[in-house]
Amino acid sequence: SALRVIDNTSASSFWDIGATGGSSTELRFCHNGNTTPKISFTHLGGATFAGDVSIQTEGKGLVLKSPNGTEYKITVANDGTITSTAV
């Protein structure tokens, strides 16, 4: 079963949002009736993205947690320098 979200400016663009059913525990977001998900989430908290993941807000970064619980913030400077800092 799915929920269909239709673009209010063009009915030709829509998202189907729903669980896959059966033994699968994924919640999938598919675009325009395509059965290959653009984004999917598992009941364990995993996420899969079909494309790039972008963070485009100045001063923000990506925080990753290591298996021992330490969190690291990854940032990219304007000159392309990548830094990792424990937070």
N, C-alpha and C positions, 0 to 999 in steps of 0.2 A: 504494500500500500504506500501511497505517496501523497504529498501535498504539492500542488502546482502553484508556483508564484509567477504571475505574468507581469512583464514590464508594462507599466501604465502608459507609456508613450508609444509602444509598438507591440501588439499582440504576437508578433513573429518571434519574440524573444521571451523564453520562460525557463524556470528552474524547477526540476522535480526533486523533492526532498523526501527521503524516506528510508526506512530500514530495509535491508535486503531480504529478510525473512529466512525461514529454514534454520539451519545451524549457524548461519553467519550472524555476527553481532555488529556489523558495520552500519553506520548512518551515512548515506551517500547523497551528494549534491551533483546532479547531472543537468547539463544544459541542452535545451531544445530537443528532448526526447532521446538523446544519445545515452546508451546504457553504460558507457565508460565514465566513471565518476571523475569530476574535476577536483573534488575534495571528498575525503572520507575519514570517518572517525571510528575507532573501535571502543568497545566497552571498557578496555583497559587504559584508555587515554591516549592511544597512538593516533597519529594523524598522517594522512598521505595527501600530497598535493600534486596535481598533474603538471603544474607549471612552476615558475619561479615564485619564491616568497620574497616580498620586498618590504623593507622598513625604510620609509622615506621622510621621517620626521627628524629635523635637525636636533642633535643632542641626545637622540635615543639610540639604543643598541639592542642586541640580542643577548638574553641571559640564558646560559646553559648550566645545568646542574650535573656534576660528576657523580659517579656511583657512591662516593663517600659523603655526598651531601654538600660539598663546596660548590658555590655558584660563581660563575665567571661571566662577566659582561664583555661581549665582543662589539667593538665599534670600528667604524671606518672614517678616517679623516678626509677632508676635501682633497688632499693630495694622494689619496688612495692607501695611505698607511693603515694597516689593521693592527689593533691592539687588543689584548686580553687582560682584564683586571679582575682579581677576586673581589667579590662584593659581600 
